[in-house]
């Protein structure tokens, strides 16, 4: 605000009659006005553009990792088969493993995973779109962690119900999960699950 006020005062002083700097002020105004017109005429120019996310391979691998939290206010993912605001979903983070375009840093989250612990639906929200799935088979084998909690090891099969954005073509596809879910002594769940997602 202060910078703008100082700049405006200088322009006023320079444009007073008799000022030797008046022609320069007019040129500067013309230049600034032209730049503003160019920015307004070509949306997207003058600001950083997000790189386009390429359509993923026929198969890719994601890692679900982190402590689950209850979903309080879910974003609208454009999916009709899940209602993330019905109070039955928990969420954790998604990390890239292989076959995913864009960020491939396995230490940086790229999205959010939503799941029903008392149900059979889940959803993934990642760059380029979202997709919903239904668990069709699988189960856990519990092992004590020696600290009052349990390691829950298992595999699961899921069917992809629908997708949005670049994941539309994955509808009807498959997800094979290899999961090690850690139920902590305090009752919370710490996820570590590889998801092998494919179109067929």
Steps between C-alpha positions, in 0.01 A plus 500: 500500500782739595694422180188569288437837669859616444491393134166675440630824659806497273280458191277791609800728556654403165180568306445856633504770226845631438670186623795405285425132564147505351588322170672220693192467721273465198730236349509313831119510528467373145743217572325403826156522335616283211638239737173489694299457179730216395456325835121533487478396135702182547385325818765284654788724392676691769442230761662165554327226303451159657652223287245272338470158660546226242268201476650223713628172361269198477617421852664696780588460867408727790595483867246582772689611807430680826264519795132491407287798596121531487363690199325814624453716188580307184558668164262424214696252288230472232434135589143369523568163668648639824370757748810610687300725733276228645721455808619149411833591336854542628792639301876470464764610249597362158859486373627416148688175439506432123310574180366835626574814300611823662653480847686174558656589834393218731553729798240752383127434518303539178146443625249366747349155551151465651369169639207357696622284789143372541410471134644395166563827314805721458618790284831642380558867422824562308624753243292474184185355657343258743368144502274290721532129578322216675676228704401159360721260700789478743573512869753558777710274717570672836833477682579666831745790478609441861387850595128440549414531131492276194651475156223412255653340191288414198419529133181635345340506156296801390298595195523855365143633482559837334762762428522868419749699294786291364377195695164459318638215292585303816131438581452121508869452579668333795701577814711242683595625849787367709436644843673527837265698721627573849231529766669696776433448872305828507256365239623706205611342171830560321482395135771357274332356190617452141225531238557336160241669279426392142240555229422127478 
